[in-house]
Amino acid sequence: MEIMFVRHGETIANRNNWYYGLTDSPVTDRGKEQGKASGIVIDRLNFKPDVIYMSERIRTHETLDLMGFDKNKAIIDSRINEQNMGVFECMTYQEIAAKYPGAFDEWNSDFNNYKPAGGESHLELVTRVKSFLEDLIEQEKNKDRRILIVSHGGVMHSV
C-alpha cells in the first residue's frame, strides 16, 4: 500500500491567518493554482490512486477537483477533517490573545490537551486521525493499492 497526503490549496482563511477548521473557506486563486500543480506532480510521479479519501470540508473537494480527479468517486471521512477550533474559529493568533487572554494562556501552556470552548483539543484531533489510519491499514493490509488523501495541515502534522 502506498499513501499520498495532499493538503488543500490556500483559502481565504489561510490568507487572513485565521485559525479555522469547521469553516468552509473557499480556495483563493493561488489555492486553485496549487491544486492544479498538485495534480501535475501526482501525474508526473505516475501515482494513479485506486482509492481517494477527502475530508468533509469544501476546500478539499475543490482541491481534488482542481487536481483532475472526480470528487464524486472520493470517500468522505470526517476523521480527516481539520481540528475544530471552537470559539477561536476564524480568528488570528493576536485576536485570540486579545479576546480570550486566559484561554490563550492555557492553550499555549498545554497545546496538546487544551480544548477551546466548542472545539476540540490537538490530542482529540490526533486520536481521530489515528483511528482513520488504523482502519485504513486494516482494510488495505492485503491489497497492493495506492491511496490518495486530500486533507488539512493539522491532520498531516498529526500523522
C-alpha positions as CSV (number, residue, x, y, z in Angstrom):
1,M,0.0,0.0,0.0
2,E,1.2,3.5,-0.9
3,I,-0.4,6.5,0.7
4,M,-0.1,10.1,-0.5
5,F,-1.4,13.0,1.5
6,V,-2.2,16.3,-0.2
7,R,-3.2,19.5,1.7
8,H,-5.9,21.6,0.2
9,G,-4.9,24.8,-1.6
10,E,-4.7,28.2,0.0
11,T,-8.0,29.5,1.3
12,I,-9.2,33.0,2.1
13,A,-9.0,32.0,5.8
14,N,-5.3,30.9,5.3
15,R,-4.6,34.3,3.6
16,N,-6.1,36.0,6.6
17,N,-4.0,33.9,9.1
18,W,-7.1,32.6,10.8
19,Y,-7.3,29.6,13.0
20,Y,-10.1,27.6,11.5
21,G,-11.3,24.0,10.9
22,L,-15.1,23.8,10.5
23,T,-15.5,27.0,8.4
24,D,-15.8,26.3,4.7
25,S,-13.5,28.9,3.4
26,P,-13.1,28.7,-0.4
27,V,-9.7,28.3,-2.1
28,T,-8.2,31.5,-3.5
29,D,-6.8,32.0,-7.0
30,R,-3.4,30.9,-5.5
31,G,-5.1,27.9,-4.0
32,K,-6.5,27.0,-7.4
33,E,-3.0,27.1,-8.9
34,Q,-1.7,25.0,-6.1
35,G,-4.5,22.4,-6.6
36,K,-3.7,22.2,-10.3
37,A,0.1,22.0,-9.6
38,S,-0.6,19.1,-7.2
39,G,-2.4,17.2,-9.9
40,I,0.5,17.8,-12.3
41,V,3.0,16.5,-9.7
42,I,0.9,13.4,-9.0
43,D,0.7,12.7,-12.7
44,R,4.4,13.1,-13.2
45,L,5.0,10.7,-10.3
46,N,2.7,8.3,-12.2
47,F,0.7,8.0,-9.0
48,K,-2.7,6.6,-10.1
49,P,-4.8,6.2,-6.9
50,D,-7.1,3.2,-6.5
51,V,-8.9,4.9,-3.7
52,I,-9.3,8.6,-2.8
53,Y,-10.3,10.0,0.6
54,M,-11.2,13.6,1.4
55,S,-12.5,15.4,4.4
56,E,-16.0,16.9,4.6
57,R,-14.7,20.4,4.0
58,I,-15.4,22.1,0.7
59,R,-11.8,23.2,0.3
60,T,-10.6,19.6,0.0
61,H,-13.4,18.9,-2.6
62,E,-12.3,21.9,-4.6
63,T,-8.7,20.9,-4.5
64,L,-9.4,17.3,-5.5
65,D,-11.4,18.6,-8.5
66,L,-8.6,21.1,-9.4
67,M,-6.1,18.1,-9.3
68,G,-8.1,16.5,-12.0
69,F,-9.9,13.8,-10.0
70,D,-13.6,13.1,-9.8
71,K,-14.6,14.2,-6.3
72,N,-17.8,12.2,-6.6
73,K,-15.8,9.0,-6.5
74,A,-13.9,10.0,-3.4
75,I,-14.8,8.7,0.0
76,I,-15.6,11.4,2.5
77,D,-14.4,10.7,6.1
78,S,-15.0,13.1,8.9
79,R,-12.0,11.8,10.8
80,I,-9.7,13.6,8.4
81,N,-11.4,17.0,9.0
82,E,-9.3,19.8,10.3
83,Q,-9.2,20.5,14.1
84,N,-12.4,22.2,15.3
85,M,-11.2,25.5,16.8
86,G,-14.4,26.3,18.6
87,V,-14.6,29.9,19.8
88,F,-11.1,30.5,18.2
89,E,-12.6,29.8,14.8
90,C,-11.8,32.4,12.2
91,M,-9.6,34.5,14.5
92,T,-5.9,35.4,14.3
93,Y,-3.4,34.5,17.0
94,Q,-3.4,38.2,18.1
95,E,-7.3,38.3,18.1
96,I,-7.5,35.2,20.3
97,A,-4.9,36.7,22.7
98,A,-6.9,39.9,23.0
99,K,-10.4,38.4,23.2
100,Y,-9.6,35.3,25.3
101,P,-6.4,36.1,27.3
102,G,-7.0,33.4,29.9
103,A,-7.8,30.7,27.4
104,F,-4.9,31.9,25.2
105,D,-2.5,31.3,28.1
106,E,-4.0,27.9,28.8
107,W,-3.7,27.0,25.2
108,N,-0.1,28.0,25.0
109,S,0.8,26.2,28.2
110,D,-0.9,22.9,27.3
111,F,-1.3,22.9,23.5
112,N,-2.0,19.1,23.2
113,N,-4.7,19.0,25.8
114,Y,-6.3,22.4,25.7
115,K,-9.7,22.4,24.2
116,P,-11.2,25.8,23.1
117,A,-14.9,26.2,24.1
118,G,-17.0,24.4,21.5
119,G,-13.9,22.9,19.8
120,E,-11.5,20.0,20.2
121,S,-8.0,19.6,21.6
122,H,-5.0,18.7,19.5
123,L,-4.9,15.3,21.2
124,E,-8.5,14.7,20.1
125,L,-7.5,15.5,16.5
126,V,-4.6,13.1,16.7
127,T,-6.8,10.4,18.2
128,R,-9.4,10.6,15.4
129,V,-6.7,10.7,12.6
130,K,-5.0,7.7,14.2
131,S,-8.4,5.9,14.2
132,F,-8.8,6.7,10.5
133,L,-5.3,5.4,9.7
134,E,-5.6,2.2,11.8
135,D,-8.9,1.4,10.0
136,L,-7.3,2.2,6.6
137,I,-4.3,0.0,7.3
138,E,-6.5,-2.9,8.4
139,Q,-8.8,-2.5,5.4
140,E,-5.9,-2.3,2.9
141,K,-3.4,-4.7,4.6
142,N,-3.6,-7.5,1.9
143,K,-4.0,-5.2,-1.0
144,D,-1.4,-3.5,-3.2
145,R,-3.2,-0.3,-3.8
146,R,-2.5,3.4,-3.9
147,I,-4.4,5.7,-1.6
148,L,-4.7,9.5,-2.1
149,I,-5.9,11.5,0.9
150,V,-6.8,15.2,0.4
151,S,-7.0,16.8,3.8
152,H,-5.6,19.6,6.0
153,G,-2.4,20.8,7.5
154,G,-3.4,20.0,11.1
155,V,-4.3,16.4,10.0
156,M,-1.0,16.0,8.2
157,H,1.0,17.3,11.2
158,S,-0.7,14.9,13.5
159,V,0.3,11.8,11.5
